[in-house]
Amino acid sequence: MLNHNYVIDRIFQAHLEGRAHGYGARKHAGHPPLDELWRAQQEIDAWYIAWSDALSSGAAAEVVRFTFVGGGEGAMTRGDILLHVVNHTSYHRGFVAQMFYEIPWSRRPPTCRST
């Protein structure tokens, strides 16, 4: 899920910049090590923060045309793309948090022993 979030962030970054993203799927074929993914996610997060801070209301209303990874044409305003990225990431990060609760050991509190 975290890998998927990163790839989607990069895909929409490319759409906003008007360039090809080079992805043929919504996630990497392999999963990068977590520390590499963490650094890469921090970089793209910083890019979105700087980009949105500089976004004017006029630019937010501009329509961006793009091709979806699975094919088909799409069009969204820059503002809608930003909201999509925020909502997409929030949804999937919540899903990752939920997965932790599905691990059997995470449901049991630690055992405390008195001596």
A tleap script that builds the chain and sets N, CA, C and O, in Angstrom:
source leaprc.protein.ff14SB
mol = sequence {
  NMET LEU ASN HIE ASN TYR VAL ILE ASP ARG
  ILE PHE GLN ALA HIE LEU GLU GLY ARG ALA
  HIE GLY TYR GLY ALA ARG LYS HIE ALA GLY
  HIE PRO PRO LEU ASP GLU LEU TRP ARG ALA
  GLN GLN GLU ILE ASP ALA TRP TYR ILE ALA
  TRP SER ASP ALA LEU SER SER GLY ALA ALA
  ALA GLU VAL VAL ARG PHE THR PHE VAL GLY
  GLY GLY GLU GLY ALA MET THR ARG GLY ASP
  ILE LEU LEU HIE VAL VAL ASN HIE THR SER
  TYR HIE ARG GLY PHE VAL ALA GLN MET PHE
  TYR GLU ILE PRO TRP SER ARG ARG PRO PRO
  THR CYS ARG SER CTHR
}
set mol.1.N position { 0.814 -1.204 0.000 }
set mol.1.CA position { 0.000 0.000 0.000 }
set mol.1.C position { 0.855 1.265 0.000 }
set mol.1.O position { 0.572 2.207 -0.739 }
set mol.2.N position { 1.902 1.287 0.829 }
set mol.2.CA position { 2.743 2.488 0.884 }
set mol.2.C position { 3.462 2.713 -0.438 }
set mol.2.O position { 3.621 3.850 -0.884 }
set mol.3.N position { 3.891 1.635 -1.052 }
set mol.3.CA position { 4.527 1.707 -2.378 }
set mol.3.C position { 3.525 2.258 -3.401 }
set mol.3.O position { 3.869 3.107 -4.224 }
set mol.4.N position { 2.307 1.773 -3.341 }
set mol.4.CA position { 1.247 2.243 -4.243 }
set mol.4.C position { 1.016 3.740 -4.051 }
set mol.4.O position { 0.906 4.481 -5.027 }
set mol.5.N position { 0.943 4.182 -2.810 }
set mol.5.CA position { 0.756 5.616 -2.546 }
set mol.5.C position { 1.857 6.440 -3.198 }
set mol.5.O position { 1.591 7.461 -3.832 }
set mol.6.N position { 3.089 5.988 -3.036 }
set mol.6.CA position { 4.219 6.727 -3.595 }
set mol.6.C position { 4.115 6.825 -5.118 }
set mol.6.O position { 4.306 7.897 -5.693 }
set mol.7.N position { 3.813 5.710 -5.758 }
set mol.7.CA position { 3.723 5.696 -7.219 }
set mol.7.C position { 2.603 6.623 -7.696 }
set mol.7.O position { 2.794 7.376 -8.651 }
set mol.8.N position { 1.458 6.577 -7.054 }
set mol.8.CA position { 0.350 7.459 -7.447 }
set mol.8.C position { 0.742 8.915 -7.253 }
set mol.8.O position { 0.429 9.758 -8.094 }
set mol.9.N position { 1.422 9.219 -6.154 }
set mol.9.CA position { 1.898 10.591 -5.943 }
set mol.9.C position { 2.802 11.033 -7.092 }
set mol.9.O position { 2.689 12.159 -7.576 }
set mol.10.N position { 3.692 10.153 -7.525 }
set mol.10.CA position { 4.611 10.477 -8.624 }
set mol.10.C position { 3.856 10.619 -9.953 }
set mol.10.O position { 4.163 11.506 -10.749 }
set mol.11.N position { 2.890 9.764 -10.186 }
set mol.11.CA position { 2.110 9.837 -11.427 }
set mol.11.C position { 1.391 11.181 -11.517 }
set mol.11.O position { 1.437 11.837 -12.558 }
set mol.12.N position { 0.728 11.595 -10.438 }
set mol.12.CA position { 0.006 12.867 -10.482 }
set mol.12.C position { 0.960 14.057 -10.472 }
set mol.12.O position { 0.622 15.116 -11.001 }
set mol.13.N position { 2.134 13.908 -9.889 }
set mol.13.CA position { 3.148 14.953 -10.000 }
set mol.13.C position { 3.488 15.177 -11.476 }
set mol.13.O position { 3.566 16.315 -11.940 }
set mol.14.N position { 3.686 14.084 -12.200 }
set mol.14.CA position { 4.000 14.185 -13.634 }
set mol.14.C position { 2.847 14.841 -14.391 }
set mol.14.O position { 3.079 15.673 -15.268 }
set mol.15.N position { 1.621 14.480 -14.064 }
set mol.15.CA position { 0.468 15.108 -14.716 }
set mol.15.C position { 0.492 16.620 -14.470 }
set mol.15.O position { 0.281 17.405 -15.394 }
set mol.16.N position { 0.747 17.020 -13.236 }
set mol.16.CA position { 0.774 18.447 -12.904 }
set mol.16.C position { 1.900 19.176 -13.619 }
set mol.16.O position { 1.767 20.353 -13.953 }
set mol.17.N position { 3.004 18.487 -13.853 }
set mol.17.CA position { 4.135 19.098 -14.536 }
set mol.17.C position { 4.050 18.952 -16.049 }
set mol.17.O position { 4.903 19.470 -16.769 }
set mol.18.N position { 3.028 18.250 -16.539 }
set mol.18.CA position { 2.842 18.102 -17.981 }
set mol.18.C position { 3.875 17.218 -18.651 }
set mol.18.O position { 4.277 17.472 -19.787 }
set mol.19.N position { 4.301 16.191 -17.956 }
set mol.19.CA position { 5.310 15.291 -18.511 }
set mol.19.C position { 4.871 13.836 -18.337 }
set mol.19.O position { 3.966 13.529 -17.561 }
set mol.20.N position { 5.535 12.956 -19.080 }
set mol.20.CA position { 5.255 11.518 -18.956 }
set mol.20.C position { 5.806 11.024 -17.623 }
set mol.20.O position { 6.845 11.492 -17.158 }
set mol.21.N position { 5.108 10.088 -17.023 }
set mol.21.CA position { 5.557 9.563 -15.730 }
set mol.21.C position { 6.351 8.267 -15.848 }
set mol.21.O position { 7.113 7.926 -14.944 }
set mol.22.N position { 6.185 7.555 -16.932 }
set mol.22.CA position { 6.971 6.344 -17.144 }
set mol.22.C position { 6.497 5.105 -16.409 }
set mol.22.O position { 7.140 4.058 -16.497 }
set mol.23.N position { 5.409 5.192 -15.698 }
set mol.23.CA position { 4.894 4.025 -14.974 }
set mol.23.C position { 3.919 3.255 -15.860 }
set mol.23.O position { 3.106 3.846 -16.572 }
set mol.24.N position { 4.013 1.937 -15.805 }
set mol.24.CA position { 3.091 1.080 -16.539 }
set mol.24.C position { 2.105 0.387 -15.619 }
set mol.24.O position { 1.237 -0.361 -16.070 }
set mol.25.N position { 2.244 0.643 -14.312 }
set mol.25.CA position { 1.360 0.050 -13.302 }
set mol.25.C position { 1.258 1.028 -12.140 }
set mol.25.O position { 2.015 1.995 -12.052 }
set mol.26.N position { 0.315 0.761 -11.256 }
set mol.26.CA position { 0.068 1.652 -10.122 }
set mol.26.C position { 0.962 1.365 -8.927 }
set mol.26.O position { 0.758 1.926 -7.850 }
set mol.27.N position { 1.952 0.495 -9.107 }
set mol.27.CA position { 2.944 0.225 -8.066 }
set mol.27.C position { 4.194 -0.300 -8.745 }
set mol.27.O position { 4.152 -0.739 -9.894 }
set mol.28.N position { 5.318 -0.251 -8.019 }
set mol.28.CA position { 6.559 -0.807 -8.541 }
set mol.28.C position { 6.424 -2.315 -8.641 }
set mol.28.O position { 5.694 -2.934 -7.866 }
set mol.29.N position { 7.131 -2.907 -9.599 }
set mol.29.CA position { 7.125 -4.371 -9.725 }
set mol.29.C position { 7.702 -5.004 -8.463 }
set mol.29.O position { 7.168 -5.997 -7.968 }
set mol.30.N position { 8.773 -4.447 -7.948 }
set mol.30.CA position { 9.356 -4.907 -6.692 }
set mol.30.C position { 9.080 -3.872 -5.624 }
set mol.30.O position { 8.748 -2.725 -5.926 }
set mol.31.N position { 9.215 -4.267 -4.414 }
set mol.31.CA position { 8.984 -3.309 -3.335 }
set mol.31.C position { 10.325 -2.808 -2.829 }
set mol.31.O position { 11.148 -3.604 -2.377 }
set mol.32.N position { 10.560 -1.510 -2.895 }
set mol.32.CA position { 11.830 -0.993 -2.392 }
set mol.32.C position { 11.900 -1.189 -0.879 }
set mol.32.O position { 10.864 -1.268 -0.219 }
set mol.33.N position { 13.102 -1.266 -0.327 }
set mol.33.CA position { 13.229 -1.364 1.131 }
set mol.33.C position { 12.514 -0.181 1.798 }
set mol.33.O position { 12.463 0.916 1.242 }
set mol.34.N position { 11.976 -0.413 2.967 }
set mol.34.CA position { 11.164 0.597 3.647 }
set mol.34.C position { 11.926 1.899 3.871 }
set mol.34.O position { 11.342 2.974 3.738 }
set mol.35.N position { 13.205 1.832 4.205 }
set mol.35.CA position { 13.954 3.070 4.434 }
set mol.35.C position { 14.095 3.880 3.145 }
set mol.35.O position { 14.047 5.109 3.190 }
set mol.36.N position { 14.268 3.224 2.007 }
set mol.36.CA position { 14.326 3.935 0.717 }
set mol.36.C position { 12.973 4.542 0.369 }
set mol.36.O position { 12.891 5.682 -0.088 }
set mol.37.N position { 11.914 3.771 0.590 }
set mol.37.CA position { 10.561 4.265 0.312 }
set mol.37.C position { 10.242 5.455 1.211 }
set mol.37.O position { 9.630 6.424 0.761 }
set mol.38.N position { 10.644 5.392 2.454 }
set mol.38.CA position { 10.414 6.497 3.397 }
set mol.38.C position { 11.082 7.774 2.894 }
set mol.38.O position { 10.455 8.833 2.868 }
set mol.39.N position { 12.356 7.678 2.491 }
set mol.39.CA position { 13.069 8.861 1.986 }
set mol.39.C position { 12.396 9.405 0.719 }
set mol.39.O position { 12.209 10.614 0.579 }
set mol.40.N position { 12.041 8.515 -0.188 }
set mol.40.CA position { 11.397 8.941 -1.438 }
set mol.40.C position { 10.048 9.596 -1.155 }
set mol.40.O position { 9.698 10.593 -1.788 }
set mol.41.N position { 9.291 9.045 -0.212 }
set mol.41.CA position { 7.980 9.614 0.127 }
set mol.41.C position { 8.148 10.997 0.755 }
set mol.41.O position { 7.361 11.903 0.480 }
set mol.42.N position { 9.158 11.160 1.587 }
set mol.42.CA position { 9.422 12.464 2.187 }
set mol.42.C position { 9.729 13.507 1.111 }
set mol.42.O position { 9.298 14.655 1.214 }
set mol.43.N position { 10.466 13.109 0.089 }
set mol.43.CA position { 10.801 14.026 -1.005 }
set mol.43.C position { 9.559 14.444 -1.790 }
set mol.43.O position { 9.375 15.626 -2.080 }
set mol.44.N position { 8.711 13.479 -2.131 }
set mol.44.CA position { 7.513 13.819 -2.908 }
set mol.44.C position { 6.532 14.623 -2.054 }
set mol.44.O position { 5.857 15.516 -2.567 }
set mol.45.N position { 6.446 14.317 -0.757 }
set mol.45.CA position { 5.594 15.105 0.140 }
set mol.45.C position { 6.060 16.562 0.175 }
set mol.45.O position { 5.245 17.483 0.124 }
set mol.46.N position { 7.380 16.761 0.264 }
set mol.46.CA position { 7.925 18.124 0.271 }
set mol.46.C position { 7.622 18.834 -1.048 }
set mol.46.O position { 7.330 20.030 -1.062 }
set mol.47.N position { 7.692 18.094 -2.150 }
set mol.47.CA position { 7.372 18.693 -3.449 }
set mol.47.C position { 5.920 19.167 -3.461 }
set mol.47.O position { 5.641 20.288 -3.885 }
set mol.48.N position { 4.981 18.314 -2.994 }
set mol.48.CA position { 3.565 18.704 -2.992 }
set mol.48.C position { 3.312 19.897 -2.078 }
set mol.48.O position { 2.499 20.761 -2.407 }
set mol.49.N position { 3.985 19.958 -0.949 }
set mol.49.CA position { 3.806 21.099 -0.039 }
set mol.49.C position { 4.277 22.384 -0.713 }
set mol.49.O position { 3.562 23.386 -0.711 }
set mol.50.N position { 5.474 22.358 -1.287 }
set mol.50.CA position { 5.997 23.549 -1.966 }
set mol.50.C position { 5.127 23.927 -3.161 }
set mol.50.O position { 4.846 25.105 -3.382 }
set mol.51.N position { 4.702 22.931 -3.928 }
set mol.51.CA position { 3.874 23.192 -5.107 }
set mol.51.C position { 2.540 23.819 -4.705 }
set mol.51.O position { 2.099 24.796 -5.310 }
set mol.52.N position { 1.903 23.251 -3.683 }
set mol.52.CA position { 0.589 23.773 -3.279 }
set mol.52.C position { 0.709 25.150 -2.628 }
set mol.52.O position { -0.188 25.982 -2.768 }
set mol.53.N position { 1.812 25.395 -1.917 }
set mol.53.CA position { 2.026 26.736 -1.340 }
set mol.53.C position { 2.124 27.801 -2.429 }
set mol.53.O position { 1.703 28.940 -2.225 }
set mol.54.N position { 2.677 27.434 -3.580 }
set mol.54.CA position { 2.855 28.391 -4.678 }
set mol.54.C position { 1.653 28.454 -5.624 }
set mol.54.O position { 1.621 29.292 -6.525 }
set mol.55.N position { 0.673 27.582 -5.428 }
set mol.55.CA position { -0.472 27.486 -6.336 }
set mol.55.C position { -1.434 28.656 -6.144 }
set mol.55.O position { -1.934 28.883 -5.042 }
set mol.56.N position { -1.685 29.384 -7.209 }
set mol.56.CA position { -2.656 30.477 -7.155 }
set mol.56.C position { -4.057 29.919 -7.396 }
set mol.56.O position { -4.206 28.802 -7.893 }
set mol.57.N position { -5.067 30.684 -7.048 }
set mol.57.CA position { -6.434 30.211 -7.268 }
set mol.57.C position { -6.719 30.054 -8.760 }
set mol.57.O position { -7.453 29.151 -9.160 }
set mol.58.N position { -6.145 30.924 -9.580 }
set mol.58.CA position { -6.323 30.793 -11.031 }
set mol.58.C position { -5.696 29.519 -11.557 }
set mol.58.O position { -6.291 28.820 -12.377 }
set mol.59.N position { -4.490 29.215 -11.085 }
set mol.59.CA position { -3.811 27.999 -11.523 }
set mol.59.C position { -4.539 26.761 -11.002 }
set mol.59.O position { -4.571 25.733 -11.678 }
set mol.60.N position { -5.120 26.850 -9.811 }
set mol.60.CA position { -5.851 25.706 -9.243 }
set mol.60.C position { -7.049 25.325 -10.110 }
set mol.60.O position { -7.466 24.167 -10.126 }
set mol.61.N position { -7.598 26.300 -10.829 }
set mol.61.CA position { -8.769 26.049 -11.671 }
set mol.61.C position { -8.401 25.549 -13.072 }
set mol.61.O position { -9.283 25.155 -13.835 }
set mol.62.N position { -7.106 25.561 -13.418 }
set mol.62.CA position { -6.684 25.087 -14.744 }
set mol.62.C position { -6.916 23.591 -14.880 }
set mol.62.O position { -6.650 22.821 -13.957 }
set mol.63.N position { -7.414 23.192 -16.042 }
set mol.63.CA position { -7.669 21.775 -16.309 }
set mol.63.C position { -6.412 21.130 -16.869 }
set mol.63.O position { -5.766 21.664 -17.771 }
set mol.64.N position { -6.081 19.973 -16.317 }
set mol.64.CA position { -4.932 19.184 -16.766 }
set mol.64.C position { -5.479 17.928 -17.437 }
set mol.64.O position { -6.273 17.197 -16.844 }
set mol.65.N position { -5.059 17.685 -18.651 }
set mol.65.CA position { -5.460 16.483 -19.381 }
set mol.65.C position { -4.330 15.469 -19.292 }
set mol.65.O position { -3.155 15.826 -19.377 }
set mol.66.N position { -4.695 14.195 -19.120 }
set mol.66.CA position { -3.693 13.147 -18.949 }
set mol.66.C position { -4.262 11.811 -19.375 }
set mol.66.O position { -5.459 11.686 -19.631 }
set mol.67.N position { -3.405 10.824 -19.449 }
set mol.67.CA position { -3.812 9.453 -19.760 }
set mol.67.C position { -3.631 8.616 -18.504 }
set mol.67.O position { -2.570 8.646 -17.880 }
set mol.68.N position { -4.667 7.870 -18.133 }
set mol.68.CA position { -4.589 6.984 -16.980 }
set mol.68.C position { -3.620 5.845 -17.262 }
set mol.68.O position { -3.422 5.469 -18.417 }
set mol.69.N position { -3.018 5.296 -16.216 }
set mol.69.CA position { -2.079 4.178 -16.367 }
set mol.69.C position { -2.737 3.016 -17.087 }
set mol.69.O position { -2.116 2.386 -17.944 }
set mol.70.N position { -3.976 2.726 -16.753 }
set mol.70.CA position { -4.693 1.615 -17.373 }
set mol.70.C position { -5.292 1.952 -18.726 }
set mol.70.O position { -5.981 1.126 -19.324 }
set mol.71.N position { -5.037 3.149 -19.211 }
set mol.71.CA position { -5.596 3.592 -20.481 }
set mol.71.C position { -6.764 4.525 -20.247 }
set mol.71.O position { -7.291 4.613 -19.138 }
set mol.72.N position { -7.153 5.201 -21.267 }
set mol.72.CA position { -8.258 6.151 -21.152 }
set mol.72.C position { -7.753 7.537 -20.810 }
set mol.72.O position { -6.733 7.710 -20.144 }
set mol.73.N position { -8.485 8.494 -21.279 }
set mol.73.CA position { -8.113 9.893 -21.071 }
set mol.73.C position { -8.815 10.437 -19.840 }
set mol.73.O position { -9.947 10.067 -19.528 }
set mol.74.N position { -8.117 11.322 -19.151 }
set mol.74.CA position { -8.681 11.959 -17.971 }
set mol.74.C position { -8.435 13.448 -18.011 }
set mol.74.O position { -7.563 13.928 -18.734 }
set mol.75.N position { -9.205 14.171 -17.232 }
set mol.75.CA position { -9.044 15.619 -17.109 }
set mol.75.C position { -9.529 16.031 -15.727 }
set mol.75.O position { -10.637 15.686 -15.317 }
set mol.76.N position { -8.698 16.764 -15.024 }
set mol.76.CA position { -9.045 17.276 -13.699 }
set mol.76.C position { -8.405 18.652 -13.558 }
set mol.76.O position { -7.399 18.947 -14.204 }
set mol.77.N position { -8.989 19.485 -12.716 }
set mol.77.CA position { -8.318 20.743 -12.419 }
set mol.77.C position { -7.122 20.446 -11.521 }
set mol.77.O position { -7.056 19.397 -10.879 }
set mol.78.N position { -6.190 21.375 -11.487 }
set mol.78.CA position { -5.023 21.203 -10.614 }
set mol.78.C position { -5.462 21.074 -9.152 }
set mol.78.O position { -4.901 20.281 -8.396 }
set mol.79.N position { -6.455 21.848 -8.770 }
set mol.79.CA position { -6.984 21.765 -7.409 }
set mol.79.C position { -7.600 20.408 -7.121 }
set mol.79.O position { -7.406 19.850 -6.041 }
set mol.80.N position { -8.346 19.872 -8.088 }
set mol.80.CA position { -8.948 18.546 -7.914 }
set mol.80.C position { -7.883 17.456 -7.817 }
set mol.80.O position { -8.036 16.499 -7.058 }
set mol.81.N position { -6.806 17.602 -8.585 }
set mol.81.CA position { -5.714 16.632 -8.506 }
set mol.81.C position { -5.105 16.661 -7.110 }
set mol.81.O position { -4.854 15.609 -6.522 }
set mol.82.N position { -4.868 17.851 -6.577 }
set mol.82.CA position { -4.307 17.962 -5.237 }
set mol.82.C position { -5.221 17.298 -4.207 }
set mol.82.O position { -4.749 16.546 -3.355 }
set mol.83.N position { -6.501 17.565 -4.280 }
set mol.83.CA position { -7.448 16.935 -3.351 }
set mol.83.C position { -7.480 15.419 -3.534 }
set mol.83.O position { -7.575 14.677 -2.557 }
set mol.84.N position { -7.403 14.965 -4.767 }
set mol.84.CA position { -7.387 13.529 -5.036 }
set mol.84.C position { -6.171 12.872 -4.381 }
set mol.84.O position { -6.293 11.829 -3.738 }
set mol.85.N position { -5.009 13.482 -4.546 }
set mol.85.CA position { -3.784 12.916 -3.969 }
set mol.85.C position { -3.893 12.858 -2.441 }
set mol.85.O position { -3.532 11.851 -1.832 }
set mol.86.N position { -4.385 13.921 -1.830 }
set mol.86.CA position { -4.538 13.947 -0.370 }
set mol.86.C position { -5.509 12.865 0.083 }
set mol.86.O position { -5.200 12.106 1.001 }
set mol.87.N position { -6.670 12.784 -0.542 }
set mol.87.CA position { -7.666 11.789 -0.144 }
set mol.87.C position { -7.192 10.363 -0.420 }
set mol.87.O position { -7.413 9.467 0.395 }
set mol.88.N position { -6.552 10.150 -1.545 }
set mol.88.CA position { -6.047 8.824 -1.901 }
set mol.88.C position { -5.046 8.339 -0.865 }
set mol.88.O position { -5.133 7.209 -0.383 }
set mol.89.N position { -4.101 9.194 -0.530 }
set mol.89.CA position { -3.071 8.815 0.433 }
set mol.89.C position { -3.666 8.600 1.819 }
set mol.89.O position { -3.305 7.645 2.507 }
set mol.90.N position { -4.577 9.480 2.236 }
set mol.90.CA position { -5.213 9.316 3.552 }
set mol.90.C position { -5.954 7.989 3.641 }
set mol.90.O position { -5.866 7.288 4.649 }
set mol.91.N position { -6.675 7.652 2.595 }
set mol.91.CA position { -7.427 6.397 2.582 }
set mol.91.C position { -6.492 5.199 2.737 }
set mol.91.O position { -6.717 4.335 3.585 }
set mol.92.N position { -5.452 5.152 1.920 }
set mol.92.CA position { -4.573 3.987 1.947 }
set mol.92.C position { -3.696 3.934 3.194 }
set mol.92.O position { -3.390 2.844 3.679 }
set mol.93.N position { -3.291 5.071 3.718 }
set mol.93.CA position { -2.527 5.045 4.972 }
set mol.93.C position { -3.412 4.537 6.098 }
set mol.93.O position { -2.944 3.818 6.981 }
set mol.94.N position { -4.670 4.901 6.074 }
set mol.94.CA position { -5.609 4.351 7.057 }
set mol.94.C position { -5.751 2.849 6.908 }
set mol.94.O position { -5.869 2.124 7.897 }
set mol.95.N position { -5.738 2.388 5.672 }
set mol.95.CA position { -5.825 0.955 5.410 }
set mol.95.C position { -4.595 0.238 5.962 }
set mol.95.O position { -4.713 -0.851 6.523 }
set mol.96.N position { -3.419 0.842 5.808 }
set mol.96.CA position { -2.188 0.259 6.356 }
set mol.96.C position { -2.305 0.166 7.877 }
set mol.96.O position { -1.953 -0.856 8.465 }
set mol.97.N position { -2.791 1.212 8.506 }
set mol.97.CA position { -2.964 1.181 9.967 }
set mol.97.C position { -3.918 0.060 10.367 }
set mol.97.O position { -3.677 -0.637 11.353 }
set mol.98.N position { -4.990 -0.115 9.614 }
set mol.98.CA position { -5.945 -1.187 9.911 }
set mol.98.C position { -5.281 -2.561 9.788 }
set mol.98.O position { -5.584 -3.465 10.567 }
set mol.99.N position { -4.391 -2.719 8.828 }
set mol.99.CA position { -3.718 -4.009 8.644 }
set mol.99.C position { -2.916 -4.392 9.885 }
set mol.99.O position { -2.791 -5.578 10.193 }
set mol.100.N position { -2.370 -3.410 10.600 }
set mol.100.CA position { -1.640 -3.731 11.830 }
set mol.100.C position { -2.545 -4.419 12.852 }
set mol.100.O position { -2.097 -5.299 13.589 }
set mol.101.N position { -3.802 -4.023 12.895 }
set mol.101.CA position { -4.733 -4.641 13.834 }
set mol.101.C position { -5.109 -6.065 13.438 }
set mol.101.O position { -5.640 -6.820 14.252 }
set mol.102.N position { -4.839 -6.421 12.216 }
set mol.102.CA position { -5.138 -7.777 11.746 }
set mol.102.C position { -4.013 -8.758 12.040 }
set mol.102.O position { -4.176 -9.962 11.843 }
set mol.103.N position { -2.884 -8.262 12.505 }
set mol.103.CA position { -1.777 -9.135 12.892 }
set mol.103.C position { -2.107 -9.665 14.282 }
set mol.103.O position { -2.320 -8.875 15.201 }
set mol.104.N position { -2.154 -10.969 14.455 }
set mol.104.CA position { -2.596 -11.531 15.745 }
set mol.104.C position { -1.870 -10.974 16.968 }
set mol.104.O position { -2.514 -10.732 17.989 }
set mol.105.N position { -0.593 -10.768 16.906 }
set mol.105.CA position { 0.116 -10.285 18.084 }
set mol.105.C position { -0.239 -8.858 18.455 }
set mol.105.O position { -0.063 -8.464 19.608 }
set mol.106.N position { -0.729 -8.082 17.521 }
set mol.106.CA position { -1.025 -6.686 17.832 }
set mol.106.C position { -2.312 -6.536 18.634 }
set mol.106.O position { -2.584 -5.461 19.169 }
set mol.107.N position { -3.107 -7.600 18.725 }
set mol.107.CA position { -4.367 -7.517 19.463 }
set mol.107.C position { -4.192 -7.803 20.948 }
set mol.107.O position { -5.064 -7.472 21.751 }
set mol.108.N position { -3.091 -8.404 21.312 }
set mol.108.CA position { -2.877 -8.767 22.710 }
set mol.108.C position { -2.007 -7.719 23.372 }
set mol.108.O position { -0.974 -7.323 22.832 }
set mol.109.N position { -2.431 -7.269 24.551 }
set mol.109.CA position { -1.534 -6.347 25.265 }
set mol.109.C position { -0.312 -7.106 25.761 }
set mol.109.O position { -0.367 -8.320 25.956 }
set mol.110.N position { 0.785 -6.395 25.964 }
set mol.110.CA position { 1.980 -7.074 26.461 }
set mol.110.C position { 1.714 -7.684 27.834 }
set mol.110.O position { 0.935 -7.145 28.620 }
set mol.111.N position { 2.352 -8.785 28.111 }
set mol.111.CA position { 2.188 -9.463 29.387 }
set mol.111.C position { 3.098 -8.821 30.420 }
set mol.111.O position { 4.293 -8.640 30.186 }
set mol.112.N position { 2.526 -8.482 31.551 }
set mol.112.CA position { 3.305 -7.912 32.653 }
set mol.112.C position { 3.387 -8.964 33.743 }
set mol.112.O position { 2.375 -9.547 34.131 }
set mol.113.N position { 4.567 -9.201 34.226 }
set mol.113.CA position { 4.747 -10.176 35.296 }
set mol.113.C position { 5.294 -9.493 36.543 }
set mol.113.O position { 6.208 -8.671 36.472 }
set mol.114.N position { 4.740 -9.835 37.633 }
set mol.114.CA position { 5.275 -9.349 38.916 }
set mol.114.C position { 6.260 -10.370 39.431 }
set mol.114.O position { 6.051 -11.573 39.277 }
set mol.115.N position { 7.320 -9.908 40.035 }
set mol.115.CA position { 8.272 -10.854 40.607 }
set mol.115.C position { 8.193 -10.858 42.091 }
set mol.115.O position { 8.926 -11.598 42.746 }
savepdb mol mol.pdb
quit
